[in-house]
Amino acid sequence: FPRSENLEDRNLYHYALFSDNVLAASVVVNSTIMNAKEPEKHVFHLVTDKLNFGAMNMWFLLNPPGKATINVENVDEFKWLNSSYCPVLRQLESA
């Protein structure tokens, strides 16, 4: 994705969006950008599952949201995220 240098710039507005729905994520990102005074200052960290990772990547590569920065990540690659940090994961593991 372009503008990857913005991913860690603390002077910009960062949003983390967890979704497995490409269309819904696109609506959230595009609505935010369309209503922003300075869209180039917005950075979206989109986190999805491995099933939707490819589709989410392709959607935002083919439909970039203006001057905003996009980063799509696969939650399954977050090795640090486990049930000791997250009660929801703990419930899912016990089910």
RONUFI-639103 format. One record per residue (C-alpha): z, y, x. Coordinates in steps of 0.05 Angstrom, whole numbers, m for minus. Layout:
BEGIN
{site {Z, Y, X}},
...
//
This chain:
BEGIN
{site {0, 0, 0}},
{site {m13, 71, 23}},
{site {42, 118, 44}},
{site {89, 62, 67}},
{site {123, 113, 113}},
{site {156, 140, 50}},
{site {193, 76, 35}},
{site {254, 96, 75}},
{site {250, 172, 69}},
{site {317, 195, 41}},
{site {289, 262, 20}},
{site {247, 229, m34}},
{site {266, 202, m103}},
{site {272, 126, m101}},
{site {272, 80, m161}},
{site {284, 5, m163}},
{site {250, m29, m221}},
{site {263, m103, m233}},
{site {211, m133, m280}},
{site {168, m193, m292}},
{site {122, m154, m338}},
{site {64, m120, m303}},
{site {44, m77, m362}},
{site {115, m53, m376}},
{site {125, m35, m302}},
{site {59, 2, m302}},
{site {79, 42, m364}},
{site {146, 62, m332}},
{site {115, 83, m266}},
{site {57, 121, m297}},
{site {100, 156, m349}},
{site {148, 179, m294}},
{site {91, 204, m250}},
{site {55, 239, m307}},
{site {118, 278, m324}},
{site {140, 293, m253}},
{site {132, 363, m223}},
{site {121, 333, m154}},
{site {95, 262, m162}},
{site {85, 254, m87}},
{site {161, 255, m79}},
{site {171, 192, m121}},
{site {178, 122, m90}},
{site {179, 60, m134}},
{site {208, m5, m107}},
{site {183, m58, m156}},
{site {218, m125, m153}},
{site {190, m185, m190}},
{site {191, m260, m187}},
{site {143, m304, m147}},
{site {104, m321, m210}},
{site {85, m248, m223}},
{site {86, m223, m151}},
{site {11, m230, m140}},
{site {m8, m198, m207}},
{site {40, m140, m196}},
{site {12, m128, m126}},
{site {m60, m130, m150}},
{site {m47, m85, m210}},
{site {m17, m29, m169}},
{site {m68, m37, m113}},
{site {m125, m30, m163}},
{site {m90, 22, m206}},
{site {m51, 67, m158}},
{site {m5, 117, m194}},
{site {m31, 182, m164}},
{site {7, 206, m104}},
{site {70, 165, m115}},
{site {90, 110, m67}},
{site {93, 38, m91}},
{site {127, m22, m58}},
{site {124, m90, m93}},
{site {173, m143, m70}},
{site {188, m215, m88}},
{site {261, m225, m109}},
{site {257, m297, m84}},
{site {251, m270, m13}},
{site {317, m233, m19}},
{site {358, m285, 19}},
{site {419, m238, 18}},
{site {420, m238, m58}},
{site {463, m296, m81}},
{site {515, m311, m134}},
{site {571, m284, m92}},
{site {542, m214, m102}},
{site {518, m220, m173}},
{site {557, m247, m233}},
{site {491, m258, m272}},
{site {466, m304, m218}},
{site {532, m341, m219}},
{site {525, m352, m294}},
{site {453, m377, m286}},
{site {473, m426, m231}},
{site {529, m455, m274}},
{site {484, m463, m336}},
//
